[in-house]
Amino acid sequence: MSSESTTDAAAAQARTGVDTGRLSTGLNDEAHAIVYDQYLDRDDAADGLGEELRLISEVDRAHLVMLTERGIVEPARAAALLQAIAELRRCDFAAVRARPMPRGVYLAYEGLLTERLGEGVGGVMHTGRSRNDLNATTARLRGRGHFLRLVDATETFAETLLNKAEEHSGVVMPAYTHGQPAVPITYGHYLAGVGCSVLRALEDLLHAGRELDVNPLGAGAVGGTSVSIDPERTSVLLGFAGPARNSVDAVASRDFALRLLAAASGLGVTVARVARDFSAWTSEEAGLLRLADDLVGSSSMMPQKRNPFLLEHVQGRATASLGAFTAAASSMATASYTNAIAVGTEALRHTWPGLGNATDAVTLLRLVVHGGEPDAQRMLRRAVEGFTPATYLAERLVFAGMPFRSAHHLVGKTVVLALDTSRSFAEAARDVPEIARLAAQHGAPESTGGVDDWLQPAAVARACAYGGGPGGDSTARAVAGLRADLEKVRADSKERRTRWAAGRAALDAAVETLVPTLPGTPTQP
């Protein structure tokens, strides 16, 4: 290829933003969908209306099946309603969307069915229930999708952390306290530590999600109903674990939203803190981690830049759930403990974006963990230059009989000696009689050499096998335990998904029994 054609090809790539000269690839597709697709034109209001109508119609199907099975509604009337609902679902509720809604979505939807089928048929659908318990039910159904997306993202993130912890278990680096090198650990040990926090947050999420499994349908406006309904049956058809115990609580509470946001907030704090570490470690000055080209951005003006900008998105979104929790809780706190718009509508308005932002932050950080490569030599050099074996040396002096405070003082003076003479810590330690004697008399675990071998960060990290440190098989055991915890979490999550899927199948089968000629209906989103 001629130099001219090569230049033309490079220019074409540059115009598409794939090759910037400094960077050779475009942004990772998952990351792109999160950080750039938010700017695409979307009719969120219309999409939200469609979701609301789909959820209402799903509850209607279950409610009509139950009313018919209980002998409260005649099968012919139920079949006509189910056929009409199926037709609306197939057309994505176009006829409802086209109607004026002076009294809200539900009454527009019910009004259309009544106009088409007559009062004697359309008017029976709301038997034994209220918009209050209907809204409480659809809120939980809507929460399932947001909940599962966050759980899935967190499970995948946890798996990535554990895989990388094993992969990098031998990469020695300094642990930092107060922004300064502290003691030698491994990069894998750090990632396993993050995994501990992420698994706890995942368990919190699943516990909070238990409230999504309580069926409020049947609570009516607030005091139940005299109609002999069967909430256990609608629980099965909608995939709930069981009905609410109390009608007041069923319509008054949206505690699940606060608990989910609280769990997401705890997770978000961990995610934001890790992103802060990575921001420091990927800086040109530190250079401990390098991200692949598809995980960094360039500059529109400065050709040399490799910006780890995804970490800024992580930090910006990670604790949005905390803000959502505050807003939702503040809204709920204004209401009496009964059905309330401040609780059922205004508080939930903050909930879904809060959970969505947490999902985005977890996903982006998982991409960074997966695509970030530690610079093992630079990490080791920083552990050496940061005098990270100092604490270990003090502990060895204590083991030889020196009081800890005296050992602490002596090692501190050894650090000063190394700095003043521009030598390494191990080299300076050779000139300290007490340390030289210690090396000669006691040696060091896993070392047959002198002070130089004894005070290398890798040897120190291997020796720190107690208290959950990086030595011995500590990290491997931690990862194995975390994997076992993750499998338990996945089993819990699978049971819930299985129940929800079984509910959908049971509902479809029950509707098919009532209306055998009814074409297949869309699956619940």
LINQUI-V944483 format. One record per backbone hydrogen bond with DSSP energy under -0.5 kcal/mol. CO is the residue of the C=O (numbers start at 1). NH is the residue of the N-H. If there is no record, write none. Layout:
# LINQUI-V944483
co->(CO | CO)
nh->(NH | NH)
This chain:
# LINQUI-V944483
co->(2 | 3 | 4 | 5 | 6 | 7 | 8 | 9 | 10 | 11 | 12 | 13 | 13 | 13 | 14 | 18 | 20 | 23 | 23 | 28 | 29 | 30 | 31 | 32 | 32 | 36 | 37 | 42 | 43 | 44 | 45 | 46 | 47 | 48 | 49 | 50 | 51 | 52 | 53 | 54 | 55 | 56 | 57 | 58 | 59 | 60 | 61 | 62 | 63 | 64 | 65 | 66 | 67 | 67 | 68 | 74 | 75 | 76 | 77 | 78 | 79 | 80 | 81 | 82 | 83 | 84 | 85 | 86 | 87 | 88 | 89 | 91 | 93 | 94 | 96 | 101 | 104 | 105 | 106 | 107 | 108 | 109 | 110 | 111 | 112 | 113 | 114 | 118 | 118 | 118 | 119 | 121 | 122 | 124 | 126 | 130 | 131 | 132 | 133 | 134 | 135 | 136 | 137 | 138 | 139 | 140 | 141 | 141 | 142 | 142 | 143 | 144 | 145 | 146 | 147 | 148 | 149 | 150 | 151 | 152 | 153 | 154 | 155 | 156 | 157 | 158 | 159 | 160 | 161 | 162 | 163 | 164 | 166 | 168 | 168 | 170 | 171 | 173 | 175 | 175 | 177 | 180 | 183 | 185 | 186 | 187 | 188 | 189 | 190 | 191 | 192 | 193 | 194 | 195 | 196 | 197 | 198 | 199 | 200 | 201 | 202 | 203 | 204 | 205 | 206 | 207 | 208 | 209 | 210 | 211 | 213 | 213 | 213 | 214 | 215 | 216 | 219 | 227 | 230 | 230 | 231 | 232 | 233 | 234 | 235 | 235 | 236 | 242 | 246 | 247 | 248 | 249 | 254 | 254 | 255 | 256 | 257 | 258 | 259 | 260 | 261 | 262 | 263 | 264 | 265 | 266 | 267 | 268 | 269 | 270 | 271 | 272 | 273 | 274 | 275 | 276 | 277 | 278 | 280 | 281 | 281 | 283 | 288 | 290 | 292 | 293 | 294 | 295 | 297 | 301 | 302 | 302 | 306 | 307 | 307 | 308 | 309 | 309 | 310 | 311 | 312 | 313 | 314 | 315 | 317 | 319 | 319 | 320 | 321 | 322 | 323 | 324 | 325 | 326 | 327 | 328 | 329 | 331 | 332 | 336 | 340 | 340 | 341 | 341 | 342 | 343 | 345 | 346 | 347 | 347 | 348 | 350 | 351 | 352 | 353 | 354 | 355 | 356 | 357 | 358 | 359 | 360 | 361 | 362 | 363 | 364 | 365 | 366 | 367 | 368 | 371 | 372 | 373 | 374 | 375 | 376 | 377 | 378 | 379 | 380 | 381 | 382 | 383 | 384 | 387 | 388 | 389 | 390 | 391 | 392 | 393 | 394 | 395 | 396 | 397 | 398 | 403 | 404 | 405 | 406 | 407 | 408 | 409 | 410 | 411 | 412 | 413 | 414 | 415 | 416 | 417 | 418 | 419 | 424 | 425 | 426 | 427 | 428 | 429 | 431 | 432 | 432 | 433 | 434 | 435 | 436 | 437 | 438 | 438 | 439 | 444 | 447 | 450 | 451 | 453 | 456 | 457 | 458 | 459 | 460 | 462 | 463 | 464 | 466 | 471 | 473 | 474 | 475 | 476 | 477 | 478 | 479 | 480 | 481 | 482 | 483 | 484 | 485 | 486 | 487 | 488 | 489 | 490 | 491 | 492 | 493 | 494 | 495 | 496 | 497 | 498 | 499 | 500 | 501 | 502 | 503 | 504 | 505 | 506 | 507 | 508 | 509 | 510 | 511 | 515)
nh->(6 | 7 | 8 | 9 | 10 | 11 | 12 | 13 | 14 | 15 | 16 | 17 | 18 | 19 | 17 | 20 | 22 | 20 | 21 | 32 | 33 | 34 | 35 | 36 | 37 | 39 | 40 | 44 | 47 | 48 | 49 | 50 | 51 | 52 | 53 | 54 | 55 | 56 | 57 | 58 | 59 | 60 | 61 | 62 | 63 | 64 | 65 | 66 | 67 | 68 | 69 | 70 | 72 | 73 | 71 | 78 | 79 | 80 | 81 | 82 | 83 | 84 | 85 | 86 | 87 | 88 | 89 | 90 | 91 | 93 | 92 | 94 | 97 | 98 | 99 | 104 | 108 | 109 | 110 | 111 | 112 | 113 | 114 | 115 | 116 | 117 | 118 | 121 | 122 | 123 | 123 | 124 | 125 | 127 | 129 | 134 | 135 | 136 | 137 | 138 | 139 | 140 | 141 | 142 | 143 | 144 | 144 | 145 | 145 | 146 | 147 | 148 | 149 | 150 | 151 | 152 | 153 | 154 | 155 | 156 | 157 | 158 | 159 | 160 | 161 | 162 | 163 | 164 | 165 | 166 | 167 | 168 | 169 | 171 | 188 | 172 | 187 | 185 | 182 | 183 | 180 | 177 | 175 | 173 | 190 | 191 | 192 | 193 | 194 | 195 | 196 | 197 | 198 | 199 | 200 | 201 | 202 | 203 | 204 | 205 | 206 | 207 | 208 | 209 | 210 | 210 | 211 | 212 | 213 | 214 | 215 | 241 | 242 | 216 | 244 | 219 | 224 | 229 | 233 | 234 | 235 | 236 | 237 | 238 | 239 | 240 | 239 | 215 | 250 | 251 | 252 | 253 | 257 | 258 | 259 | 260 | 261 | 262 | 263 | 264 | 265 | 266 | 267 | 268 | 269 | 270 | 271 | 272 | 273 | 274 | 275 | 276 | 277 | 278 | 279 | 280 | 281 | 282 | 283 | 288 | 289 | 287 | 375 | 373 | 295 | 296 | 28 | 310 | 307 | 303 | 299 | 305 | 308 | 297 | 309 | 311 | 312 | 313 | 314 | 315 | 316 | 317 | 318 | 319 | 320 | 322 | 323 | 324 | 325 | 326 | 327 | 328 | 329 | 330 | 331 | 332 | 333 | 334 | 335 | 338 | 343 | 344 | 345 | 346 | 347 | 348 | 349 | 350 | 350 | 351 | 352 | 354 | 355 | 356 | 357 | 358 | 359 | 360 | 361 | 362 | 363 | 364 | 365 | 366 | 367 | 368 | 369 | 370 | 371 | 372 | 292 | 374 | 290 | 376 | 379 | 380 | 381 | 382 | 383 | 384 | 385 | 386 | 388 | 387 | 390 | 391 | 393 | 394 | 395 | 396 | 397 | 398 | 399 | 400 | 402 | 401 | 407 | 408 | 409 | 410 | 411 | 412 | 413 | 414 | 415 | 416 | 417 | 418 | 419 | 420 | 421 | 423 | 422 | 428 | 429 | 430 | 430 | 431 | 432 | 433 | 435 | 436 | 437 | 438 | 439 | 440 | 441 | 442 | 443 | 443 | 447 | 444 | 454 | 455 | 456 | 460 | 461 | 462 | 463 | 464 | 472 | 465 | 471 | 469 | 474 | 477 | 478 | 479 | 480 | 481 | 482 | 483 | 484 | 485 | 486 | 487 | 488 | 489 | 490 | 491 | 492 | 493 | 494 | 495 | 496 | 497 | 498 | 499 | 500 | 501 | 502 | 503 | 504 | 505 | 506 | 507 | 508 | 509 | 510 | 511 | 512 | 513 | 514 | 515 | 518)
